[in-house]
Amino acid sequence: MRVIVLYASMYGSTRGIAEFIAERLRQHGLEAEARSVDAAPEIRDYDAVVIGSAVYIGHWMREATEFVRKNSGVLDGRPVWLFSSGPLKPGPETLPPDAPGIEPDEIGELRRLVHPRNTRVFSGALDPAKLGFSHRLIRRLPAGRDLLPEGDFRNWDDIEAWAAEIAREIAVPAA
Ligand SMILES: Cc1cc2nc3c(=O)[nH]c(=O)nc-3n(C[C@H](O)[C@H](O)[C@H](O)COP(=O)(O)O)c2cc1C
């Protein structure tokens, strides 16, 4: 079984999650690779697709949303999983992943388009040294540092458990 893990990532932390998922899927015996949505290969060649995006101001990155919209026909015929990487706090044990307001705005639409097996929100990471100009300015606003704290909050145990779930579901296709 061939799996592609696609990501949209501005500063690399979502790419790290995607690469980790692909590596874990390989450990479960699947053929899996991680690629940016901007350099996505022909997805018809894959049996299953995982797509993740960083979240900025409540939204998936545009290239990820556009990719899903543009390829919804092919994606809807395959097992698909979606993940978002954003909250700068430990989680999701603090809040259920489907709690209102946690998932980015697009996920409802993307659910209807491609009927993912599952969607998840993982905590993200922020390294102030990597931020672009406008994001540095946002962080300088009053409360900016409280809203966007520095740190790596990615919970690798959670991500690993999700990858294991995906591997199990691919091994035993839904009836
Ligand atoms: C300006 C700015 C806005 C952000 N807005 C959100 C947001 O609305 N929701 C959220 O969960 N995370 C938000 N984040 C956190 C990012 O999603 C998090 O840092 C993520 O891990 C970044 O992924 P990347 O390194 O792959 O770009 C924001 C970060 C920045 C710098």
The ligand as a Tripos MOL2 file, in Angstrom:
@<TRIPOS>MOLECULE
LIG
   31    33     1     0     0
SMALL
NO_CHARGES

@<TRIPOS>ATOM
      1 C1          0.7990   34.9910   13.3510 C.3       1 LIG1
      2 C2          0.4230   33.6170   13.8230 C.ar      1 LIG1
      3 C3         -0.9060   33.2680   13.9030 C.ar      1 LIG1
      4 C4         -1.2890   32.0030   14.3570 C.ar      1 LIG1
      5 N1         -2.6210   31.6930   14.4330 N.ar      1 LIG1
      6 C5         -3.0010   30.4860   14.9250 C.ar      1 LIG1
      7 C6         -4.3830   30.1370   15.0290 C.ar      1 LIG1
      8 O1         -5.2840   30.9040   14.6880 O.2       1 LIG1
      9 N2         -4.7050   28.9300   15.5440 N.ar      1 LIG1
     10 C7         -3.7450   28.0480   15.9480 C.ar      1 LIG1
     11 O2         -4.0970   26.9660   16.4330 O.2       1 LIG1
     12 N3         -2.4260   28.3270   15.8200 N.ar      1 LIG1
     13 C8         -2.0290   29.5250   15.3290 C.ar      1 LIG1
     14 N4         -0.6970   29.8280   15.2010 N.ar      1 LIG1
     15 C9          0.3040   28.8440   15.6110 C.3       1 LIG1
     16 C10         0.8580   28.0810   14.4190 C.3       1 LIG1
     17 O3         -0.1650   27.3640   13.7890 O.3       1 LIG1
     18 C11         1.9430   27.1060   14.9240 C.3       1 LIG1
     19 O4          3.0620   27.8910   15.2570 O.3       1 LIG1
     20 C12         2.2660   26.0380   13.9090 C.3       1 LIG1
     21 O5          2.9780   25.0150   14.5500 O.3       1 LIG1
     22 C13         3.0700   26.6040   12.7560 C.3       1 LIG1
     23 O6          3.3490   25.6020   11.8220 O.3       1 LIG1
     24 P1          4.5130   25.7140   10.7380 P.3       1 LIG1
     25 O7          5.8260   25.8080   11.5080 O.co2     1 LIG1
     26 O8          4.4120   24.4370    9.9950 O.co2     1 LIG1
     27 O9          4.2530   26.9210    9.9040 O.co2     1 LIG1
     28 C14        -0.2950   31.0680   14.7340 C.ar      1 LIG1
     29 C15         1.0610   31.4280   14.6270 C.ar      1 LIG1
     30 C16         1.4330   32.6730   14.1750 C.ar      1 LIG1
     31 C17         2.8840   33.0350   14.0820 C.3       1 LIG1
@<TRIPOS>BOND
     1     1     2 1
     2     2     3 ar
     3     2    30 ar
     4     3     4 ar
     5     4     5 ar
     6     4    28 ar
     7     5     6 ar
     8     6     7 ar
     9     6    13 1
    10     7     8 2
    11     7     9 ar
    12     9    10 ar
    13    10    11 2
    14    10    12 ar
    15    12    13 ar
    16    13    14 ar
    17    14    15 1
    18    14    28 ar
    19    15    16 1
    20    16    17 1
    21    16    18 1
    22    18    19 1
    23    18    20 1
    24    20    21 1
    25    20    22 1
    26    22    23 1
    27    23    24 1
    28    24    25 2
    29    24    26 1
    30    24    27 1
    31    28    29 ar
    32    29    30 ar
    33    30    31 1
@<TRIPOS>SUBSTRUCTURE
     1 LIG1         1 GROUP 0 **** ****
